[in-house]
């Protein structure tokens, strides 16, 4: 699995990505002066309609992750806890509410929303979280209900979501004062599909041995597909990143020196310890080659029709937004992890039991045991939180991971 290592291992595209995201946040902060609306949205909401209506989407979850990575998470969470919010509540929600209360943020705060859009295909906490914030800012919130897929994609469930998409369009017309343009929407949705396929191609470069990047890189470079999918700038950026990674594959440039272990990651990243965990795994010659979190952004894209029309696009999008990893049953999760173990030739997998994210963490021990039974590849569950460093026990967790790696073949 050995390969060359390039410089400090950082992808050259990182600079372009940082410029792109800086421009995005500055554009949002200046939206009012340019006559544009700003919507706060959940990461699982259909963002294509917003771009089609010239609305700038802002993601409190992304902002919370930035706060965590900037070591500001606990201070902001405590501000929320001081007014009565429980430590058992999602640390993203506590972080963002705390940021609103204190005015503190690594990006000088988020621009005030004109309205909000919440979609419960990732969790139900976002519903109450967005209701709270909508009252603080005194703006309306539109809720899209995505039923949990107990039996996979059923026609009546897809129809139910398509009907809500029509209501969503009406809501956006009311909020923006603009008439919905189906052709513009199709153009945005087509770019979104292209972006998502590029993202899948980017992740698939890590099937190579050695892997040209790690999932820690993916966690950072995921930002544009969350915020800007459906735009030409996002398409252009991922073409650049994919080209760089393919060059690394061709030159056998590995992200981890002397790659020995190829691991999968399940659940959200541990944002406040991204660098530390990445460096320790690299020291132990372990490379995170894939993650269910990163894979969620291209879950069903392979089956989306190339010949979408203004009549079929709502149904296609409904299917895409119904199938996030944590909106599906345990059998689906087992099958996905099993297929990822095989595709990425992993010899182990780490499951982050995230105190804050109950929907993602529920059943992980059962899922781990079943994946191991079917593949023969052992998994390790570690306990932490994506944003609350008070839930992280550095020494014992690292000791467990190191001991686990020593057992892998």
C-alpha positions as CSV (number, residue, x, y, z in Angstrom):
1,X,0.0,0.0,0.0
2,X,3.0,2.3,0.1
3,X,3.2,5.4,-2.1
4,X,4.8,8.7,-2.4
5,X,3.9,11.5,0.0
6,X,3.6,15.0,-1.4
7,X,4.9,17.9,0.8
8,X,2.8,18.2,4.0
9,X,0.0,16.2,2.4
10,X,-2.4,19.2,2.1
11,X,-4.4,19.3,-1.1
12,X,-3.5,22.3,-3.3
13,X,-7.3,22.8,-3.9
14,X,-7.7,23.8,-0.3
15,X,-6.7,27.4,-1.1
16,X,-9.4,27.6,-3.8
17,X,-12.0,26.1,-1.5
18,X,-11.2,28.6,1.2
19,X,-11.5,31.5,-1.3
20,X,-14.8,30.1,-2.5
21,X,-16.3,29.8,1.0
22,X,-15.1,33.2,2.0
23,X,-16.7,34.7,-1.0
24,X,-19.9,32.8,-0.2
25,X,-20.1,34.2,3.4
26,X,-19.3,37.8,2.3
27,X,-22.0,37.6,-0.4
28,X,-24.5,36.5,2.2
29,X,-23.5,39.3,4.6
30,X,-24.0,41.8,1.7
31,X,-27.3,40.2,0.5
32,X,-29.6,43.0,1.6
33,X,-27.6,45.7,-0.2
34,X,-27.9,43.7,-3.4
35,X,-31.6,43.0,-3.0
36,X,-31.2,39.3,-2.3
37,X,-32.9,37.2,0.4
38,X,-31.1,35.0,2.9
39,X,-32.6,31.7,4.1
40,X,-31.3,29.6,7.0
41,X,-31.7,26.0,6.0
42,X,-30.9,22.5,7.4
43,X,-28.2,20.5,5.6
44,X,-30.8,18.1,4.3
45,X,-33.2,20.6,2.7
46,X,-33.7,20.9,-1.1
47,X,-31.4,23.8,-1.7
48,X,-31.8,23.8,-5.4
49,X,-35.1,25.7,-5.2
50,X,-33.4,28.4,-3.2
51,X,-30.7,29.0,-5.8
52,X,-33.3,28.9,-8.5
53,X,-35.1,31.8,-6.7
54,X,-31.9,33.7,-6.2
55,X,-32.0,33.1,-2.4
56,X,-28.7,32.7,-0.5
57,X,-28.8,29.6,1.7
58,X,-27.0,29.7,5.1
59,X,-26.4,26.6,7.2
60,X,-26.4,26.9,11.0
61,X,-25.0,23.3,11.2
62,X,-22.0,24.4,9.1
63,X,-21.5,27.4,11.2
64,X,-21.7,25.3,14.4
65,X,-19.0,23.0,12.9
66,X,-16.8,26.0,12.2
67,X,-17.3,27.1,15.8
68,X,-16.3,23.7,17.1
69,X,-13.2,23.5,14.8
70,X,-12.3,27.0,16.1
71,X,-12.4,25.8,19.7
72,X,-15.4,28.1,20.5
73,X,-18.0,25.3,20.9
74,X,-18.0,24.9,24.6
75,X,-18.2,28.6,25.4
76,X,-21.2,29.0,23.1
77,X,-22.9,25.8,24.3
78,X,-22.6,27.0,27.9
79,X,-24.4,30.2,27.0
80,X,-27.3,28.1,25.8
81,X,-27.2,25.9,28.8
82,X,-27.2,29.0,31.1
83,X,-30.7,29.8,29.9
84,X,-32.0,26.3,30.4
85,X,-31.1,24.2,27.4
86,X,-29.9,20.7,28.4
87,X,-26.5,19.3,27.6
88,X,-28.3,16.3,26.1
89,X,-29.5,18.6,23.3
90,X,-27.7,18.6,19.9
91,X,-24.4,20.5,20.3
92,X,-24.9,22.1,16.9
93,X,-28.2,23.6,18.2
94,X,-26.6,24.7,21.5
95,X,-23.6,26.2,19.6
96,X,-25.7,28.2,17.2
97,X,-28.2,29.4,19.8
98,X,-25.2,30.4,22.0
99,X,-23.7,32.3,19.1
100,X,-26.9,34.3,18.6
101,X,-27.1,35.0,22.3
102,X,-23.5,36.1,22.7
103,X,-22.7,37.5,19.2
104,X,-19.5,35.4,19.1
105,X,-18.5,33.5,16.0
106,X,-15.4,32.7,13.9
107,X,-17.0,34.4,10.9
108,X,-18.5,37.4,12.9
109,X,-21.9,35.8,13.0
110,X,-24.4,34.7,10.4
111,X,-26.5,37.2,8.4
112,X,-30.0,37.6,9.7
113,X,-32.4,35.3,7.9
114,X,-35.4,36.6,5.9
115,X,-37.0,33.1,6.4
116,X,-36.0,29.6,7.4
117,X,-36.4,26.1,5.8
118,X,-36.2,22.9,7.9
119,X,-36.2,19.4,6.6
120,X,-36.4,16.4,9.1
121,X,-34.6,13.8,6.9
122,X,-31.6,14.2,9.1
123,X,-33.3,14.5,12.5
124,X,-36.3,15.9,14.3
125,X,-34.3,18.2,16.5
126,X,-34.0,20.7,13.6
127,X,-37.7,21.2,13.8
128,X,-37.7,22.6,17.3
129,X,-34.3,24.3,16.9
130,X,-35.5,26.2,13.8
131,X,-38.8,27.1,15.6
132,X,-36.7,28.6,18.4
133,X,-34.5,30.6,16.1
134,X,-37.5,31.8,13.9
135,X,-39.0,33.3,17.1
136,X,-35.7,35.0,18.0
137,X,-35.4,36.6,14.5
138,X,-39.2,36.9,14.0
139,X,-39.2,35.3,10.6
140,X,-41.3,32.5,9.1
141,X,-40.1,28.9,8.9
142,X,-41.2,26.3,6.3
143,X,-41.1,22.7,7.3
144,X,-40.6,19.8,4.9
145,X,-41.6,16.4,6.3
146,X,-39.6,13.5,5.0
147,X,-41.0,10.1,6.3
148,X,-38.5,7.6,7.7
149,X,-37.9,4.8,5.2
150,X,-38.9,1.7,7.1
151,X,-39.5,-0.2,3.8
152,X,-37.4,1.7,1.4
153,X,-38.7,4.1,-1.3
154,X,-42.4,3.6,-1.7
155,X,-44.4,5.5,-4.4
156,X,-46.9,7.0,-1.9
157,X,-44.0,8.4,0.2
158,X,-42.4,10.0,-2.9
159,X,-45.8,11.5,-3.9
160,X,-46.2,12.9,-0.4
161,X,-42.9,14.8,-0.7
162,X,-43.6,16.0,-4.2
163,X,-46.8,17.6,-3.0
164,X,-44.8,19.4,-0.3
165,X,-42.4,20.6,-3.0
166,X,-45.3,22.4,-4.6
167,X,-46.1,24.1,-1.3
168,X,-42.4,25.0,-0.9
169,X,-42.4,26.7,-4.3
170,X,-45.5,28.8,-3.3
171,X,-43.8,29.7,0.0
172,X,-40.7,30.9,-1.8
173,X,-42.8,33.0,-4.2
174,X,-44.4,34.7,-1.3
175,X,-41.2,35.3,0.5
176,X,-39.2,36.6,-2.5
177,X,-41.9,38.3,-4.5
178,X,-40.7,36.4,-7.6
179,X,-42.4,34.0,-9.9
180,X,-41.0,30.5,-10.0
181,X,-39.2,29.7,-13.3
182,X,-39.3,25.9,-14.0
183,X,-36.5,26.2,-16.6
184,X,-34.2,28.0,-14.2
185,X,-35.0,25.4,-11.6
186,X,-34.1,22.6,-14.1
187,X,-30.8,24.3,-14.9
188,X,-29.9,24.6,-11.2
189,X,-31.0,21.0,-10.5
190,X,-28.9,19.7,-13.4
191,X,-25.8,21.5,-12.0
192,X,-26.6,20.0,-8.6
193,X,-26.6,16.5,-10.1
194,X,-23.3,17.2,-11.9
195,X,-21.8,18.4,-8.7
196,X,-23.0,15.4,-6.8
197,X,-21.6,13.0,-9.4
198,X,-18.3,14.9,-9.2
199,X,-18.3,14.4,-5.4
200,X,-18.9,10.7,-5.9
201,X,-16.0,10.6,-8.2
202,X,-13.8,12.4,-5.7
203,X,-14.7,10.0,-3.0
204,X,-14.1,7.0,-5.3
205,X,-10.5,8.1,-5.9
206,X,-9.9,6.7,-2.4
207,X,-10.6,3.2,-3.6
208,X,-7.0,3.4,-5.0
209,X,-4.1,2.1,-2.9
210,X,-2.7,4.3,-1.4
211,X,-5.6,6.7,-1.0
212,X,-4.9,10.2,-2.4
213,X,-6.8,11.9,0.4
214,X,-8.4,10.9,3.7
215,X,-11.9,11.4,5.0
216,X,-10.6,14.2,7.1
217,X,-9.9,16.0,3.8
218,X,-13.4,15.1,2.7
219,X,-14.9,16.6,5.8
220,X,-13.2,19.9,5.0
221,X,-13.9,19.9,1.2
222,X,-17.5,18.9,1.8
223,X,-18.4,22.5,2.5
224,X,-19.2,23.6,-1.1
225,X,-21.5,20.7,-1.9
226,X,-23.5,21.5,1.2
227,X,-23.8,25.2,0.5
228,X,-23.4,25.8,-3.2
229,X,-24.6,22.7,-5.0
230,X,-26.6,23.8,-8.0
231,X,-24.1,26.6,-8.9
232,X,-21.5,26.7,-11.6
233,X,-18.8,27.7,-9.1
234,X,-19.4,24.5,-7.2
235,X,-19.1,22.4,-10.4
236,X,-15.9,24.2,-11.3
237,X,-14.4,23.7,-7.9
238,X,-15.1,20.0,-7.7
239,X,-13.7,19.5,-11.2
240,X,-10.5,21.1,-10.0
241,X,-10.4,18.9,-6.8
242,X,-11.1,15.7,-8.8
243,X,-8.4,16.5,-11.3
244,X,-5.9,17.0,-8.5
245,X,-6.8,13.7,-6.8
246,X,-6.6,11.8,-10.1
247,X,-3.1,13.2,-10.6
248,X,-2.2,11.9,-7.2
249,X,-3.6,8.5,-8.0
250,X,-1.7,8.4,-11.2
251,X,1.5,9.3,-9.4
252,X,0.8,7.0,-6.5
253,X,0.8,9.9,-4.0
254,X,-0.6,8.8,-0.7
255,X,-2.3,11.0,1.9
256,X,-0.8,8.8,4.7
257,X,2.8,7.8,4.6
258,X,3.3,4.0,4.3
259,X,-0.5,3.4,4.4
260,X,-1.1,0.1,6.3
261,X,-4.7,0.3,7.6
262,X,-7.7,1.4,5.5
263,X,-10.5,2.4,7.8
264,X,-14.1,3.6,7.3
265,X,-15.7,6.2,9.6
266,X,-19.4,6.2,10.7
267,X,-21.2,9.3,12.0
268,X,-20.3,13.0,12.1
269,X,-16.7,14.2,12.4
270,X,-15.3,15.3,15.8
271,X,-14.8,18.8,14.6
272,X,-12.8,20.1,17.6
273,X,-10.3,17.3,17.2
274,X,-10.1,16.9,13.5
275,X,-6.4,17.7,13.1
276,X,-5.4,15.8,16.3
277,X,-7.2,12.6,15.3
278,X,-6.0,12.8,11.7
279,X,-2.3,13.2,12.8
280,X,-2.5,10.3,15.3
281,X,-4.0,7.9,12.8
282,X,-1.4,8.9,10.2
283,X,1.3,8.2,12.8
284,X,-0.1,4.7,13.1
285,X,-0.2,4.3,9.3
286,X,-4.0,4.3,9.3
287,X,-6.0,6.1,6.6
288,X,-9.7,6.9,6.8
289,X,-10.6,6.1,3.2
290,X,-14.4,6.6,3.4
291,X,-17.1,7.9,5.7
292,X,-20.9,7.5,5.7
293,X,-21.2,11.2,6.4
294,X,-19.3,12.2,3.2
295,X,-21.1,9.5,1.2
296,X,-24.5,10.9,2.2
297,X,-24.1,13.7,-0.3
298,X,-24.2,11.2,-3.2
299,X,-26.4,8.5,-1.8
300,X,-28.8,8.0,-4.7
301,X,-27.3,10.2,-7.4
302,X,-26.3,7.3,-9.7
303,X,-30.0,6.5,-10.3
304,X,-31.0,10.1,-11.1
305,X,-32.1,10.3,-14.7
306,X,-29.8,12.2,-17.1
307,X,-32.8,13.4,-19.1
308,X,-34.6,15.2,-16.3
309,X,-37.5,17.5,-17.4
310,X,-39.4,20.2,-15.6
311,X,-42.1,17.5,-15.1
312,X,-39.9,14.8,-13.6
313,X,-37.4,16.9,-11.6
314,X,-39.6,17.2,-8.4
315,X,-39.9,13.4,-8.2
316,X,-36.2,12.9,-8.8
317,X,-35.3,15.4,-6.1
318,X,-37.8,13.9,-3.7
319,X,-36.1,10.5,-4.0
320,X,-32.7,12.0,-3.5
321,X,-33.7,13.9,-0.3
322,X,-35.6,10.9,1.2
323,X,-32.6,8.6,1.3
324,X,-29.9,10.1,3.6
325,X,-28.1,7.4,5.5
326,X,-29.9,8.2,8.8
327,X,-33.4,8.3,7.3
328,X,-33.1,4.7,6.4
329,X,-33.6,1.4,8.3
330,X,-30.8,-0.6,9.9
331,X,-30.7,-3.2,7.1
332,X,-29.9,-0.4,4.6
333,X,-27.1,0.9,6.9
334,X,-25.6,-2.5,7.3
335,X,-25.7,-3.1,3.5
336,X,-24.1,0.3,2.8
337,X,-21.3,-0.2,5.3
338,X,-20.7,-3.7,4.0
339,X,-20.5,-2.4,0.4
340,X,-18.1,0.4,1.5
341,X,-15.9,-2.1,3.3
342,X,-15.6,-4.1,0.0
343,X,-15.4,-1.2,-2.4
344,X,-12.7,0.7,-0.4
345,X,-10.9,-2.5,0.6
346,X,-11.1,-1.5,4.3
347,X,-9.6,-3.8,7.0
348,X,-11.4,-1.9,9.8
349,X,-14.0,0.7,10.7
350,X,-14.5,3.3,13.4
351,X,-18.0,4.1,14.6
352,X,-18.3,7.5,16.4
353,X,-21.1,7.1,19.0
354,X,-22.1,10.8,19.0
355,X,-23.7,11.9,22.3
356,X,-25.4,14.8,20.4
357,X,-26.7,12.9,17.4
358,X,-29.1,10.2,18.6
359,X,-30.5,9.3,15.1
360,X,-27.0,8.6,13.7
361,X,-25.7,6.8,16.8
362,X,-28.8,4.6,17.5
363,X,-28.1,0.9,16.9
364,X,-24.4,1.3,16.1
365,X,-23.4,-1.7,18.2
366,X,-25.9,-3.9,16.4
367,X,-24.8,-2.6,13.0
368,X,-21.1,-3.1,13.8
369,X,-21.7,-6.7,14.8
370,X,-23.7,-7.5,11.7
371,X,-21.2,-5.8,9.3
372,X,-18.4,-7.8,11.0
373,X,-20.4,-11.0,10.8
374,X,-21.0,-10.5,7.0
375,X,-17.5,-9.2,6.1
376,X,-15.2,-10.6,8.7
377,X,-13.9,-7.0,9.2
378,X,-13.9,-5.9,12.9
379,X,-15.2,-2.5,14.0
380,X,-14.6,-0.2,17.0
381,X,-17.1,2.1,18.6
382,X,-15.7,5.2,20.3
383,X,-17.8,7.7,22.3
384,X,-17.5,11.4,21.8
385,X,-19.5,14.4,20.4
386,X,-19.2,16.3,17.2
387,X,-18.9,19.7,18.8
388,X,-18.7,19.3,22.6
389,X,-15.2,18.7,23.8
390,X,-16.4,18.0,27.3
391,X,-17.5,14.6,26.0
392,X,-14.0,13.7,24.7
393,X,-11.6,11.6,26.7
394,X,-8.4,12.0,24.8
395,X,-6.0,9.5,26.4
396,X,-8.3,6.4,26.9
397,X,-9.9,6.9,23.4
398,X,-6.5,7.1,21.7
399,X,-5.3,4.1,23.7
400,X,-8.4,2.1,22.5
401,X,-7.9,3.0,18.9
402,X,-4.2,2.2,19.0
403,X,-4.9,-1.2,20.6
404,X,-7.6,-1.9,18.0
405,X,-5.3,-1.1,15.1
406,X,-2.8,-3.6,16.5
407,X,-5.4,-6.4,16.2
408,X,-6.0,-5.7,12.5
409,X,-4.4,-7.9,9.9
